[in-house]
């Protein structure tokens, strides 16, 4: 396995410390699933839901217990957001600042303040990493140096409105972002922030775009009036197809094997999960699920999605065959596993999902991906988990939690 330069430096810097710790720290029983505390580029979780296709699938190993590697102070992290993990660092949305942590120790390396949207309830955006730069969208879209948090450029949004929930993505020298109730998705030059194209939608632009084969897929929704799923050309921003939906496509799409998967929210009942042709938007299959903004997770030929809003509808996690749409398993509503704001993560035969706690999250759950059985749970974290270098990262209760099995202590017994 090839190591990055930063990983090699980390080994040199920490070698003496690790030798000392070998005598001081009790080993965790069972096989370790954290890869020697070395960051590897192939394990990066560089943006919301892992990659440009929003697959939610990591090649990393994953912990088999709920051992806590580290947990941050209460910095007010936004419930519903996730993190980016790259180059041995974790980048998180602190509501009014970006916070950069050391991936393995939780040490705060830098913070970068930004203007919070004053006229909306929340913004669940996740920072995106690409080639030494961090991108995020609040009241404007910003590019930072990932090493020290220094601002490289700042771009006002076309409508002057701020982004909500939708995260930017960086692809082929471009950054694609949104401005929520400004009704736009737009493309900027990655190096300068110059606007390259702009696309107007009917409704609120709330998705993190999914990208495959030169096509960009996202949704737009109107309160109680449904919405639409769009596919546009990456280079020109021209519409390729549009599918109107009865319910609200308020989350993000995932793409695999020329198929688009996207869920919908319904304010008055059940939602849907769609499988669409990337070529023309035709519906391949459609199933009823709890209402959700959850982005589907794709792994091993299956689709994982969760939904439900505490106090309004049951919280349920589902597994479907991605090709046929046949439901393979679902969790018991009484277990309250899953939430409309949570997008799941897959790694090493496990799927990671959150438990709801009304306006926050009440814990993280690891499920066996094949059966849906609970492998472990913990009362911390729960918001859209990310997995990198054998560690599960998740926000909850204003804190960022890191679950891993090397040099960690069991803070709660696995359930």
N, C-alpha and C positions, 0 to 999 in steps of 0.2 A: 504494500500500500504506500503510495507516494504521500509524503508529508509536505505541507506548505512551509515557507520560510518561517512564518510566525510560530508554527508548531515546533519546528526545530529549535528556535530560540527559547520557547517555553520549556522544552526538555532541559536545555543547558542551564537556564536560570533556576529551575526547581529541582534539579537532580539531588543536590545536597539536602534540601528540605524533605524530599520524599524518602531518602534513606533514613533520616531521623524519624519521620512519621511511621515508618515501617515497624519501629520498635515501640512507638507510643500509642498507635491506634489499633483497636481490636478489629480484625477482619470481619466482614459481614459473611454470615453463613451462606452457602450455596454459590452458584456460579455468578461471577460479576458480569454486568452488562454495560459498564462504562468503559470506553476504550482508552485506558491509561491517561485520562485527563488531557488528551491531545486533540486540538481542533483540527478537523480535516475538511477540506473544501467540498468533498462529495457529500458530507453530512450537513452542510449549511442549510438553514431554513431562512432563506434570504428575504422573504416577503410574506404577506398574508397568505396563508394556506399553502406555503412552501415554494411554489414555482409558478411560471407564467400560465400554466394550464389550470391552476388552482386545484391540483390533485389532492392536496392534504396528505400526501404519502411520502414518508422519509425512508431512506436506505439505512438509517442508523439502527443500532441495537436499541433496546428499550428496557427499563428497569422492571423487575418482577416483584418488587416490594414497594411500599410507600415511603421508603427512607427519604428523608429530606436532606439534600445536599447543602442548600442554603435558602434563606428567605430574607427579603429586603425589609427595611423599615416601611411603615405605612406612609407612602408617598402620594397617596390619592390616585393610584392608577385606575384608569377608566374601565369599569366592568363592560365586557363586550369586546374589548380590544385584544389583540394578540401581540406577539413580539417577532422581531427579526433576529436571527442568530447567524453570525458570520465572523470569520477571522478571530475567533476566540472571544467575541464580544456579544452581548445581548442588548438590543435597542428597544426601548419601551415607550409607550405614550403615557406621559405623566399628567395629562389633562392640559397643563399650561407649560410643559417643558418636555423635551426628549431627554431620557435618561439612558446613559450607556454604562453597562455593568461588565466586569470581568466574568466570562461565562462560567468559570469553574469555582470562583471564590465569592462572587456576589459583590465585590468591591465596586463602588461607584467610581468610574473613570472620568466622566464629564457629564455636564448637563447643558442643555441649550434651550432657553426660554422662548416661547412663542405666544402670540396673541390668541386667546381662547375665543371661540364663537360665543358671543354674548347673547344672541337671539335664538339659540336652539338649546334643547335640553341636554344634549350630549354629542360627542363625536367619538366613534369607536375605531378610528383609523389605526392602522398598523404601519409603522415605518417600513420602508423598503430599502434594501442594500444592493448596490451594484458597483463593483470595481473601485472600492475605496470611498464611495459616496453614499449618503443617506438621504432619502427623499420622503417628505411627508406633506400632507395638505391639512391646514387649519382654515384660517381666513384667507390664506394664500398658499401657494405651493413653494416649498423651500428645499434647497439642496445644501447639505452640510458635508464637511470633511469627516469621515468616519473615525479618524484617529483622534481628533481633538474637539470635534463639534463646531469648528469654525464655519460660518456661513459662506457658501460659494456663490449662490444666487438666490433671488427671491422674486417670484412672479405673481402679480395680482391676478385674481380670477376674472374671466370675461364679464361676469355679471356683477362682480363685487361681492358675491355671496360666498359663504364658507362651505367647505366640504363637511359632510356628516356620514360617518360609517364607511364610506368608500375609501379604499386605500390606493395610493398611486402604484404604478408598476413601471419598471425600467426595462426597455427592450430595444435592441438594435440602434442605440444612440438616441432613443426617444424616451420620454416620460409621459404616461397617460394618466390623467387625473380627472376630478369631477368637482362640481360646485353645488350639489344637492338641489335646493329649491331654486337655484339659478337655471336648472334644466339643461345642463351641458356636460358632455365629456369632451376633453380637449387634449391635444398632443403638444408637448414642448420639446425643444432640443435639449438633450441631456447635459450638454456642456455649458450652454448659455442661458437656458430658460426661455428662449425665443419661441413664440407660438408658431406651430406648423400647420395645424388644422383645428377646427372646432365643430362639434356635432351637437345639434339641439334635439332633445327628446321631449315627449309629451309626459310630464310628470316629474317626480323627483329622481335625480341621478344619484343613486346610492350604492351601486355595485363597485367591487374591485374588478376591473376588466380581466377576462380570461382570454388568452391569446394562443392561437395555433394556426400554422400554415398561412400566415399573413392575414389572418382574420381576428377581429376583436369582438368579443361577445359580452353584453351587459344588459341590465334591466332598467326599467323606470316604472314608477308606480304613483297612483293618486289615491288619497285616503278614501277607502270604501268604494273606489270606482275601478279597481283592477289596474291594468297597466299593459306593458309590452316588453318583449324580449327582442333585442336588436343584434344584428351582426353587421359589422362595417369593415371596410378595407383598412389595414394598418397603415399603408403608405399615403392614402388619399383622404381617409375619413369619410368616404362615400358609402351610403347604405347598400348592403347586399340583400338582406332580407329582414323582415319584421314579423313577429308573431304576437298578436293581441291575446291577452289573458284575462279571464274572468276575475281571478284573484290577483294579488299584488306581488310581482317579482321584485321584492325589496332586498333580497340578498344578492349573492354572486353565483355565476355559473362555474362549472368545472367541465373540462374537455378531455376526452380520451378516445382514440381510435375513430376520429371523425364524428364523434357523437357529443352533443352538448347536454349536460344535465343541470337542471335548475329547479329550485323549489319556490313555492309561493306562500304568502301570508294571507289569511282571511280573517277579517275583524269580526265576522259573524258566524264562523264555523270552521270546518276542516280546510286545510291547504292541500297542495298537490306537489308531486315530484314529477318532472317531465324529462323524457329523453327525446332529443331533437336531432335531426340531421344537420351537421355543420354545413353541408353543401347548400341546402335550400330552406332549412327551418321546419321541415315537415315533422309531424309528431310520430315518433316510433313507438312510444308507450307512455302512459300516464297513470299514476297511482295516487290514491288519497292518503294523506298523512296529517299529523297535527300541524297547525299553522306555524310557519317558521321563516326566518331570514337565514337559516343555516345554509352554508355552502356544502354541497355533497363532497364526500371523501371517496376516492376511487382506489381500490387495491385488490389484487388477486382475483380480478373478474367480478368483484362485488362493489356495491355502492352503499355507503354508510351516511345516514343523515339523522338529525334529531330535531325535535320541535316541541311546542307547547309553551304556554305562558301561565306561570303560577297564578292561581286565583281565577283564571279564565278558561283554561283547557289543560288536559293531562300532559305531563312531561314524559315523552317517550323517545327512545332511540331505536332506529330501524336498520336492518340490513336487507338489501335487495340484490338479486342477480342483475348485473348491469346490462346484460344483453337482452334478457327476456322481461325484466321488471318483476319477476316472481319474488315474493317476500320470503326470505329465508329465516329470519327471526326478528323479534322485537322485545324490548324490555317491558316488564310489568309496570303499568302506570303507578301502582302503589309504591314502587321503588324510587320514583321521581328522579330518573336519570335522563338528562337531556334538557335543552332549553332553546327557545326560539332565537336567542342571540349567540348560541354556541356553535362553532364549526369544529368538527372532530378532527383528530389527527390519527394516522395509522403508522405504526412502525413495529417490525419484528413480531408480527402475528398478534399484536394488540391494537385496540382502538381506544383512544383517550377522549373523555367527554366530561362535561361539567354537570353538577347538580344545581338547581336554581335556588335562590334565596331572595325572591321578589325583585328588588332593584339591583341585586348584586348576585354573587355566586356563593354556594354553600359547600363546595368541595369538588375534588377531582376523582374520577373513576376510571380504572383500567378494565376493559372488557376483553375477553377472548374473542378475536375477530371471527372465528369460525362458528362459535356457539352462542355468543352474547353473554356468557357467564362472567360474573364479577371476579377478577383476579386480585385486585386490591382497590382500596379507596382511601381518601384522606380528606379531612374537613377544610383544607386550604386550597386556594386556587379554584379553577373550574372554567375560567373564560377561555374559549378557543385555544386549546393547548397547542404547543409547538414542540417538536422533538429534534434534537441535534446532539451528536456525540454521546449518545446513550443517556441523555438527560431530558426530562419532560419539564417544560416551562409553562406556567399558567398564572394569570392574574386573578386575584380574589381578595375582597376585603381591603382594597387599596394597596395590597402588597404583591410583589412578584415572587412566586414560589418556584424552586428548582428541585425536582425529584430525581435522585440518582443513588447508586448503591456503593460507590467508593468514597471512603472517608466521610460517610454520612451516619447520622444517628436516627433510629426509628423513633419518631415523635408520637406516632399513633400506631396501634396494632392494625395490620391489614385486615380488611373486612371481606 
